[in-house]
Amino acid sequence: MAGKHSPNGLRSYLDIHETVLQRFEREGFIDAHDIEVTALGGGAIEISGQIRCEGGLVCTVEKTLQIVDASNSDDPAVQTVAYAYNVHVVGHHNLLRYDNVHTYPGHGDASHRHAFDWRTGEVEEISWVGPEWPTLGEVLDEMRQWYWLHRDELS
């Protein structure tokens, strides 16, 4: 069985991405976003921008997809090679960050999660998440759960 980060057709990937954003918008959690998809050349595609959510939560998305099989020129297979989801609270500090842009000693690969104290910006924990790191939809779910637990503390 293929993992959630296995290669996928570009059209399918982008359809899923848009469906996830639309679902969170319909449910009222996403206020607005400026996510853009840009061809970088050399088979690389960037997905980047900010997603502004309820309670002043903002997720900055930076993902690079790479075409791994161009045999179907109408829908080449792509796979994420680099990602960073950085979540902060407007007027405060970072809350969490998932990324694979640098490594930590003792981690099995570069995928990890930073947890911060949103009031002070202090790092609380850096933990390895491994090859099944969260999708954007899972990060948005985590943000929403955090919001409902902490909404009374937000200004």
C-alpha positions, 0 to 999 in steps of 0.5 A: 500500500502506498503511503500518503506521500507517495508520488501522485499525478499533479492534477490529482495532487492539486485537486486534493490540495484545493478540496482541503482548502475549500473544506476548511473555508466552508467550515469557517476556519480559514478566513483567507489564503494567498496560496500560489502554485508556481513552476520553478523549472527543472521539473520543480513546482512550488506551493507557497503562501499564507493561510489566515485562520480563525483566532489570528492563526496563520500557517505559512506554507512552503512546499517543493514538488518534483516531477518524478515521472513525466511519461504522462505529459498531461498529468506527470507524477509529482512528489514532495521533496521539501516542505515547511508549515510554520504556524504563528499567532498574529501579534504573538509568536510561532506556535508550531512548525513542521519541516524537512529543511534541516536535520537533527542528530538522532532523527531518522530523517529530516522530518520534524516538528518544532513546538513553541510557547506562542506567548514567548516564542521559546522552543518547547520541543523538537521531535522527529515525525518521520516519513509520515509527516502531516499533510497540510490538511492534518496541520490545519486540523491540528491548528483548529484543535489548538484554537478551540482549546485556547480561544479564550486566551487569544486577544 
